Amino acid sequence: MAVRLPDPRRSYAVLIGSGTYASARLPNLPAVAGNLTGLARALTDPALGAFPRDRCIVVPDPADSAAACRTLREYAARAEDTLLVYWAGHALPGPRDELYLGVGGTDPAELPASALAIGRVREAMLGSPAAHRILLLDSCIAGRAEPVGDVAAALPGQLTTEGTDILVSAPPDTPSLFPPDNAYTAFTGALIGLMRNGVPDGPEFLTLATIYSELLYVLASRCLPRPRQFGTGAAGQLALGRNPAYDRGRQRVVPRPARRPPSPRAARWRTLLAAVAVVFALGACVSLAGVTGPAGSVRVSSINPAFLETADQISSFPATFNVGVSPAAVLSPATRSRAISLIISRLDRQLAARHLGGRKIGLVQLLTPATISGIAPSERAARLVLDSVPQRDPIFASAASQSFWIGSGDYFIFHIYFSA
């Protein structure tokens, strides 16, 4: 089946968020209100084309679980093509290791009566006639200090239904991030940024599979909790919106083949030196050795002090740009000038297309592909680009920079943070 958007006449999105709680044991989450507003705008943006405004139902701060469940069941029953359910707020482990979603009147001491069991959400979605059902859950397990490993193990079974795709903000035994001063939570902010910015060099439509892959990458590269995905119902063929960064006329720079491969002895020494470099790098940085991408690649990142120095002066979420130029093209003297020129022109063009060209850039993160044995050349390619871009393009002249290594790919990925 071809990738497509939801049928606007036969689909509903139900966005529910609890940010205000009566119980002193559950801190308020002001960012949840921003989540609902920002996500609703992204889903109903006519340029992105996912849901009409009258088909996006927003339920802020439901007073009790019964009210939330009634609304969910009502629109689940109406949806025929696509049902999208989003929930943001506290989640709590309850009896029999079931997960409960908190509402305004939830008291951790009065479970299960005061919260909505995830099983009731599952039943409402299972009872929907919609051909495609999607659940986005931005919650962390809160309100109890003891280990929640049993809940974590049971969560996939509690959520998964036939023909339903689920995307959760973090592993069940890992807290999601709800920064008190940010407009959005970490997961939903990244999702909104992805839908607004798009995926340069990506597909025309943002399927759930594409969204999950990009969110995993963006959140992990920023040392944030990694999302999880369950199910395969709609991920491959249903999109939540058009990709605003889709480029029909993209081109790639292909480097000339190397004249002579390195000797086995030189290759062994280079591998050894690269491994030593990794040991030193990981000793002085935050590492993400457990991040696995779609192709099973391990990604390792390092945090440069420049990020920490500018973190309080930049916006919370970066604009992301993929440029289809291989690091080998930058490393080769024969293609370097053209490759860097193409990188700059692509960045300028994409910034202008998103109306970001006039904003001051505070930090540029550059991610380049590298296996363990290829980190040294990857670092050289990144440094050549980071040194050249500020010299050739004045909008980058005062920006701090840092580089990351990723496990596979043949392109550069830029995360650009703008000054607040």
N, C-alpha and C positions, 0 to 999 in steps of 0.2 A: 504494500500500500504506500502511495506517495505521501511525503510529509505535508501536512496541512495544518491550518488553524482551526480552532473550534468553530462549529456552526453557530453564528451569532444569534440565530432565532431559536436555537434548541439547547442552549448551554447556560449555565449559571456558575458564578464564582461567589462563594460565601466566605467572607473574611471576618473572623472573630478574634478579639483581643481583650485580655484582662490586664490592665495596668494599675488598677487601684484596688486595694484589699483592705478589708476591715480588720483582719487579724494582724496583731503586732508581730507575729511570727513570719509573716510574708511581706517583705518590703515592697513598696510600690515600684512600678516599672514605667516611668514617664515616657520612655522611648517607644512603648507599645502603641501609643496614640499616633506617633509619627509613622510607625510601621504601617498601620492601617491606611492612613492618608496617602503615603508615598506609594504603597503597593497598588492601591486602588487606581491611582492616577496612571501608573505604568501599565496596568492591565487594560485600562479603558482608553488609553491614548489612541486616537484614530490612526495615527501614523504607524503604530505597532500592530493594531488590528486584532486583539485577542477577544475582548468582551465589550459589548455595548454597556453604557453607563447604567441603564436600567436592569441589566443582568448581573451587576456586581453589587452584592448585598453586603454592607458593612455593619457589623454588630460590635460597637465599642462597649466595654465594661458591662457584660450581661450580669444582671443582679443575682441570678442563681442558675444552677445547672439545668433546671427544667426549662427555663426560658431559652437558654442557648440550644438545648436539644430540640425544642419545638421548631425554632427557626431553621436549624440544620435539616431536620426531617422534612419540613415544608418544601424547601428548595431542592433538596435531594430528590424528592418525588416529582418535581417539575422538570428536572433536567433530563433530556433525552440523548443529546450527543456527548456533552462534556460536563462533568461536575468537578469543580476545583474547590477544595476546602482548605482554608488557611487558619491556623490557630497560633496565637502568641500569648505567652504568659507563663506563670509558674506551673510546674507539674510535680506531682507528689506520688511516692510509692504507697500503695494501700494494701488491704488484705489480699492474700493469695498472690502476692507479687504483681498485682495489676496496677497499671499506671492511671492516675487520675489527673485531670486538667482543672486547674484552679479558676474560680470565678470570684466576683467581688465579695461574696459571703463565705468563701471557703475558710474553714478553720482546720489546720492539720490535726487537731485533737478530735475532730468530729467526722473523720472519714469512715465510711464512704459517702455518708448522707450529704455532705456539704460541697462535693465536687462532682465533676462529670467523668465517669469512667470511660477510658479510651475504647472499651468494648462497645459502648453505646454509639460512639462516633463510627466505629467499624460497622455496626449494624445498620446505621442510617445510610452509609455509603453502599453497603451490600444490597440494601433494598431499593436503591435508585435504579431506574431503567436506563440511565446514561450508559452509553457505550464505552466511555472513557472516564475514569475516576482518579483524581489526583489529590493527595493529602500533603500539605506542607505544614510541618510542625516545628515552630520556633520556641522550644521550651527546654528547661533543664529540670532535673529532679531536685527538689528543694524541700526544706522543712524537716529534714531528718539527718542526723549526723552519722548513723551507723552505715556500713557498706550496703550498696544497692546492687550487688552483682547478680542476685536472682532476678531482679526486675530487668536488668540489662539483658540477661539471657532470654527472658521471656518476651521482650518487647517485639521482636519481629513477628512472632505468632499472634500477639495481641493486635497488631496493626494490619498485617497483610491480608488482603482479600483478593479473590480472583478478578483479574482485569483492573486492578488498582495499583497505582504507583505512589510510593511514599518517599518523601524527602524530609529528613529530620536534621535539625541544626547542629547536632553533636552526638557522639556516642552516648548511650543512656547513662553511663557512669561518669560522664564528663560534663561539667557545667557549661551551659551556653553563656555568652557574654552579653550583659545588659548595661553598657556604660551609662552612668547617670547623666552625663552632660551631652551625650550624643543625640542627634535627631532620630536615629534608628538603632536597633540592636545590631550586633555584629553580622549575624547571618542574613537578616532581612535587608540590612543596608547594602551588603554585598550583592544580594539578589536584585534589589532595585537599581543599583549601579550597573549591574550587568545588563539588565533589560533596557536601561537608558543609554548606556554607552555602546552596547553590542560587543561582538567578538570580531575584531579585525582579522581578515583572512579566514573567517569562519563561514559556516553555511548560511543560506538565505534565511532560514527560520531557526528560532531558538527552541529546540526540542528539550524535553526534560533531561534526556541523556547529555546533551550539550551543556545545559545549565549546570547539572551536577558536576560534570568534568571541570568546568570553569570555576565553579564555586570551590571545589576541592582544592584547586590550584591556587586561587587567589587567597583563600583563608589560610591555607597551610603555609604559603610563602610569607604571610604576615604573622606567623606563629599564633594563629587563632584556632579554636577547636574545629575539627574537620567534620563536615556533614556526612550523613550516611543515607544510602538509598536502598529501598526494598521494592521488589516487584518489577515486572516487565510489561505491564499492560499497555501503556501509552508512550513509554519513553522513546521508542524508536520512530514513531510516525506522527505524533501529535505535538504541535508547537504551542508555546505560551505567548508567542509574539514573533514579529519579524525582527531580523537582526539589523539594527540601524547602521551598523558599520560594514554591512555586506558590500563587497567591491566586485563588480562583475568584470572589471578590466584589469585585475591584478596581474602582476608579472613577477618573475623571480630572476635573480642573478645567479647564474651557474658558473662556478669557478672552473678554471682549467685543471685537468688532472695533474697530480704531482708527477714530476719527471722521474723521480727515483724514490722508491719506498725506503724507509729507514731500515738499517740492518737489525737483525733479531737482538743483537747485544744492545744497540742503542734503544730499541723499543723496551727492553727489559729495564734498563736504567731509567728511562722516562717514566715507566709505570711505577717503579720503586720511588722515585722522587715525588711523583704526584701523590702516591699513597702517604708519604711522609708529610707532604703539604696538607693533606686532608686531616691528618692527626693533629697538626698544629692549629689548623683552622678551627676544627671542632673543639679544641681545647679552649678557644677564646671566643666562641660565638654560640648562638642558639642553633641547634641542628634539628633538621626535620627528616631524619633518616627513614622514618616509617611511612612516608607519604607515597602512595602508589597511584600512578596515573592509569589511563585507559589501556595502555600497552604494557602495564606491569613494570613501569620504570620507577626506580627509586630516585627521589629528589632530595637534594641536600642544599640548605641555604645558610648563609652567614649574615649576621647583623652588623652593619657598619656603624660606628659611633655617630656618623652624620645623621642617621635616622633619629637617634635619641636626641640629638641636639636640635632638630627641627620639628620633632613630633608635636610640640605644643603650638606650632605656628602653621600647620598645614591642615587641610580638610581630612575628614575621617577616612574616606574611601577614595581610592585612586581611579582615574580613568585608565583603561587598559587598551594597549595597542599592540597587535601582532604585526610584524613586518617580515614578509617572506623573503628574507635575504639570509643565506647561510653564513655562519661564522667563518667557514672556509673561504668564502668570497671576500670577507674583510681581511683575513690573514694573507691572502695572496696579493703581492704587489701589483700584479697585472690587473686585478679587478677591484682593488681596495677603494680607489677614488670613486668609481662608479657606484659601488655597493653603498658606501657611506652617503653619497649624494642621494641615492634612492631612498635610503632610510630617512634622511632629513625631509625630503619632499613628501614622502608618505606620511610622516608625523605631522608636518605642517598642514597637509591636505585634510587629514582626519581631525585635527584640532579645529580647523576652520569649519568643517562639516558639522561638528558638534557645538559650534559657537563657543569654543574655549580658547580661541587664539589670542584674545585680549587679556587673559588672566595671567597672573604672575605664578610661575612654577617654583615650588619650594623644594621638591625632592623628585629625583628620577631614579627608579629602580630598574635595572636592566637584568633580565634573566636570559641566560644562554645555555644551550644544551651541552652536556658533558657526562660521559661515563667517568668512573673513578680514574681510569688511565688517561682521560682526555681533559681533565680539569685545567691543566696548565695552558694549552692552547685556547680553551674556552675563556680563561681569564684574560689572555692577551687580546682576544677579539673584543671582549667587553671593554677593556681599557682603551683600545683604539677608538671604539665608538664613543665612549664617555668623554674622551679627550677631544674628539673631533667635533661632536655635536655643539658644545658651547662655543667653540671657535667659529663655526660656520653659521650658527643660528643664534641671534642675540636673545631670543626669548628664553634660551636655556643658560644664558651666561652666568647668572647668579645662583643657579640651582645646585643643591647638594646632590650627591649621587652615591649609589652603592650597587653591587652586583650580586647575583645569585647563580647557582648552578642547578640545572634540572637534568633529568635522566635521558631524555630523548627529544627528537624534533630537529628541524632544519630551518629555524627562524629565530628572530629576536622577539622578546616580549618586553614591552615597556609598561611599567606602572608609574603614572605621573600624578603626583600630589600637588595641589594648588595651595598657595598661601591663603590662610583664613582671612 
